[in-house]
Amino acid sequence: MSGKIIHIDPEILGGTPVFFGTRVPIKNLFDYLETGDSIETFLNDFEGVQKEQVIKLLEMSQKLIETSTNILNENFA
């Protein structure tokens, strides 16, 4: 894996963020998880996506949420 997780290109699905090297929208992962499906189910349905990409994306999302929470808390203090 190249280390890249997200790819945004106006020529691919109109610029929708997709997993790098695929045409699978990032949103699809969150839709699966929201409905209770497992990461394995998602990976089975979208074979082009690698498990390492999913794990890295979730780690990135966690960091983004933690950072945003700190910024929001500072604004409300």
Stockholm file with secondary structure:
# STOCKHOLM 1.0

chainA/1-77         MSGKIIHIDPEILGGTPVFFGTRVPIKNLFDYLETGDSIETFLNDFEGVQKEQVIKLLEMSQKLIETSTNILNENFA
#=GR chainA/1-77 SS CCSCCEECCTTSGGGCCEETTSCCBHHHHHHHHHTTCCHHHHHHHCTTSCHHHHHHHHHHHHHHHHHHHHHHHHHHC
#=GC SS_cons        CCSCCEECCTTSGGGCCEETTSCCBHHHHHHHHHTTCCHHHHHHHCTTSCHHHHHHHHHHHHHHHHHHHHHHHHHHC
//
